[in-house]
Amino acid sequence: MGRGRQKAKHTKVARELKYFSPNTDYNALERELTSSPHDDYSEEASKWAEYAAEDDDTYVTGDEQREQRA
């Protein structure tokens, strides 16, 4: 019981999304795409570099872990 209303609501929402076409600001899109690249990773990595140096970055598989425990 209630599946009919649920499906009808879903169909209504899907139809609204299908035919919805927002106004696109092509000038803003062009500015965003032509702007200088901004590398968030390098800034973030430099903040945490001291911790990464002392961290053990080796990858150990499950088989290797079992061998180490034995």
QUISUL-V405544 format. One record per pair of residues at least 12 apart in sequence whose ideal C-beta (glycine too) atoms are under 6 Angstrom apart, sorted by the first residue. I is the first residue (numbers start at 1). J is the second residue. Records with the same first field share a line. If there is no record, write none. Layout:
BEGIN
I=J ; J
END
This chain:
BEGIN
none
END
